[in-house]
Amino acid sequence: MSAIEEKKAKTDSGAGFILLFFILGLVSSLLTGWVAFPKLLYSQKSQPFDFNHAIHLDMVDGCESCHFFREDGTYAGVPKLAQCIDCHEEVQGGTEDEAIFVEEYVANYREVPWLIYSEQPDCVFFSHAAHVKSGGMDCVTCHGNIGTSTSLKPYEENRITGYSRDIWGKNIAGIKKNTWDRMKMDDCAACHRENGVKQNSVQTHKGACFVCHK
Amino acid sequence: MKIGRRCFLSFLIGGAAGTALTPLPWKLTDDLSIWTQTWPWTPVPPDGEINYVNSTCMLCSGGCGITVRKIDDRAVKIEGMKDHPVNNGGLCIMGLSGLQLLYGPRRVKEPMKRVGERGEGRWEKISWDAAIAELAQKLNTVRGSSPESVACITDESFGTVPHLFKRFMAAYGSPNLMITPTIQDSYEQTLKLMQGVDGIPGFDLENSKFVLSFGCGILEGWGSSSRMFQAHSRWTETGGKLVQVEPRLSVTAAKADKWVSLNPGTEAVLALGIAQVIIKDGLYNKDFVEKHCAGFEDWEGEDGKKYQGFKNFVLEAFTPDTVARLTGVSANMIQDLATNFVGAEKPIALAGRGKGYTPGSLHEFMAVHALNALVGNINQEGGVWTLDRPDYIGWGEPAQDPVAQKGNGTPRIDGAGTERYANTRSMVNTFAEAVNNGAAVEVLLVSGENPCYTLRGGEAVKKAFEKIPYIVSFSPYMDETAAGADLILPNHTYLERYQDVPAPFGLPIPIIGMTRPVVKPQCDSKHVGDTLILTAKKMGGSVRDAFGWENYEACLKETLGDLWGTLESDGFLVNADYTPPAWDMAFGDESKKFQFFNESYAHGNNKDIFSQLRIEGDPGAFPLILVPAESMRIASGPVADTPFVMKTIPDNVLKDKEIFVEVNPATAAAYGLRDGKSAALSTPAGRARVRVNLCEGIRPGMVAMATGLGRSANSRYIANKGVNFNDLIRPVPDPISGLDSAWGIRAKLERA
């Protein structure tokens, strides 16, 4: 083998190695980004006990029976113990979750520390009244078919922000198929644009960012 | 072939390319931006139902209505109650920041018993049952030998809580209940002496058009501060005038239409000088003075003696030249003040310096009130009114057993109510001196007050409190008195309890305010009314029999009767249509007349009493005069500033821990003092290290120091900042009332 050939062979195998390491880097970072990162980013928390929306929805008249607007127009959000206590003073049915609820919370007048999947960061001003009462939107558009669910999914908390995974959406790439898959700022903005919503804040009369960030 | 640098670089490039193809960088950027915009350590109040509770502020005696905004069970904001007769939506900064007292670190969280040395701060937590049992046993033991040696210091005159204390002391057998006097007491005595009425003063300031204020801190906390601020705004809007007579440029003086600076302590002289001009020029209201006044002209008494009337008294002794010499106010200015005062549509003259915490000289009040009589504004629109004392508490006297009768028959240790000070209810100013002079006080109960801080006298007060073997504090906060007590039975704060708050100072209409629980008690505290009732029950005998109520709330409901409903729903009960009695019905004396002078206090032979308000100290050793500088930004009563309010104190009053005193540049130059430099301030009562704040607004020869600082207890936000003014001054009893009339003290300022 001539010296030139020898050098060429060396270079060939060198290029192979370089390519190999390129691919190694590429694959490991892809795995990290797509598989390990979401697992590391979110911690899984379970709710204090399980809750069956479907059973309750059969007994009451729509979501607003429990998730109601107060007299002053503010939105009550997750029900307080006082609403549940009428029916749940005594244990209803035989589930373990029901027993936990009645014995640990109802009996001690302790509010249930529910983890709220749809809680927006504190810098966002959001009014349910404006969307539901004035805008005529239904709950499903943003919250999905939670009303027919029979159990609560695990709550995934973002370790950096402390907020729920549902805001960004389950899909780590941020791809959404349904309106309720994601609750990011761009989703709000897109809907506001599509529906030609008033571009200024009712309270401050300012536009752009200040519609939601007061 | 070896793996080299190129491979490593290739790995990195591959990694970078791969990372760019994952959501990781975009997601991380997004999360970090959310994180930085909503820092997790920024407190965010929990979301919940917004609700409001109407109540009454009790941080001073102003009686302002408050509306507290709550989110679920947590109070988040205190605001002035809209359309409230006192403050109409306004509120002072102390009232606005009251939640820091509720949730802040200075609370006494449970009943505590001292285990270390006094003031060492070592406490043992005890149960309420044990605490009340201990107090009851202690009181029963003392009652066996000398019930009168139990003394009590409290803060209010009216309402069920002070009445419970009065009842407790009466049933127990001690006359030594001391309700801290203020200018309200001086005004009450003025009304008693000059109008013959047992009533409380009201000032129809909203309708006044010319306010001549003799040192009243109209914008510094005199009366109900929010009301006074609004009245001041109204004068500005409607052309009313405020003339402030004061030796230093206070905020009130600065905001007045005219500031009349005078020699300190000569306010009464100036008032009589103005009266002299009014009388000499015949400008007084003849209709009122001739038909409804006595003691104006000279008269012959029933004893056959000739008495000099007010007219000749002032005409002779208070000529403009004399007054100008004494007060430092020019004769022309005196003439102008008199002309403007009588020429104004609805003039009023006010007395009571600063916030009105020091009762002051009764002569000064009477001299100022004589000006009101000369213009005939008594019980007239824009003038000085009289109101009945609240009378809804009809409990009757408690039955007294022989022990109580004997105890109640002993003389008071403070000298109030004696022949000399017959109209004075209590003189807490003499308490420390009495104890130091050997008056026996075995047990001291303290409620709503903080005498270890607010009593004037410095070392003498400390010495007196050291001599008292057993001190019980009912304070909700760890204040100076609680810190030096033997037993603390913490009351609820005013945001956690029911209490009736009647008759705020100076309001011209009768009102009862209701303080009520805004939130449930945050600590293991107990309403002081309940503590008293439980202690009485535990003690047994006639003391128990005097307290038949199950608890304080039952007592309050029963006492208020039909009034409860309105108070519960509105937060206050007011007689907005109140009109004071007409002149022929207004004066309670036999003559049915306003008394400029009468036989019991004619001063014809005692002229110098007006011309010289006493001040302690030898002018040789103490060439300057120290006076208090009061401010809305520093609470100088029993309760110290909240941390928020502390932050509003300017750097030329308090910087870090150092207090500044105002000194005129001329005085500073004479004593070699420079702006911002340290100095040693001494008075006959004490010494302090201060810094100098050169200020053209104070008369030469004077030093002014902020009041309300120099707290030693409370919390780290408050404690050990500045100097307590009360440690540098001593009380001076007024010759008529016996109440503290010290408006200043002689002082020396040296370079340090």
Interface residues (C-beta under 8 A of the other chain):
Chain A: K10 S13 G14 F17 I18 L19 L20 F21 F22 I23 L24 G25 L26 V27 S28 S29 L30 T32 G33 W34 F37 L41 R70 D72 T74 A76 G77 P121 D122 C123 N158 I160 T161 G162 Y163 W168 I172 A173 G174
Chain B: M1 I3 R6 C7 F8 S10 F11 L12 I13 G14 G15 A16 A17 G18 T19 L21 T22 P23 L24 W26 K27 L28 D30 D31 L32 I34 W35 Q37 T38 P40 T42 V44 D47 E49 I50
